[in-house]
Amino acid sequence: AFLTLLACTVVSEELYEIRGTVQVPRGSKPSNCRLVINGGKHIGIPSSNGKFIIHGLAPGTYYMEVQSIDYEFSPVRVDISARDKGKVRAMTADPMRKKERIPYPLSLRPVGQPQYFEKRKPFNPLSLLANPMVLMVGVMMLVMLMSKMIDPEELNKARRELHQQRQQRPVAAASAK
């Protein structure tokens, strides 16, 4: 008796549908899109003119996405009311965009085109200066140029002074003992 009562309750629940249109720019086929509800529990494919109907939905809240290779669509939150005999209310559900009510039957338009590849940055010769190896070579070249610019007489004078300082150090170290 309990099983028949449970079966009658499940069967008596009315199932509803979501209707609408997927609008894509001219030259594209709306039938290349796919409507996915709650991650794939219900799937719909629009006809060649973009109209779609998804049957067999119980009253409740659904999350609908339009999947397309060519276009991006905002996800839609769809509420089917049990009190109002299947009245459908829809609202955009994209967290990055402002929430807007969508009139029923739904009219879904793309919000943009996906970017699958990044454009390569053009070559910039100044970017070589950021390379550590180029910086090291540059410093070494600068040191070599600076050593060539030193006057040979002053270099000899500095060597003699250094030699004299070295000779005075051992004498100063010996006298300190």
Number of C-alpha atoms within 10 A of each C-alpha: 6 7 8 9 10 11 11 11 10 10 10 9 11 13 15 19 15 22 15 17 18 25 17 18 10 7 6 13 17 22 18 15 21 18 20 20 21 13 12 11 7 15 16 18 20 21 16 13 13 19 18 22 16 18 14 12 17 16 21 12 16 19 17 22 21 22 17 17 11 15 18 17 19 21 19 23 21 21 18 22 16 16 8 9 12 19 15 22 18 22 18 20 19 14 9 7 9 8 13 12 12 16 12 13 16 20 14 19 16 16 10 11 12 12 10 7 6 6 7 6 6 6 8 7 7 8 8 12 11 9 10 10 11 12 13 11 11 13 12 12 12 12 12 11 11 10 12 10 9 10 9 11 9 10 11 11 11 12 12 12 11 11 11 11 11 11 11 10 11 11 10 10 9 8 8 7 5
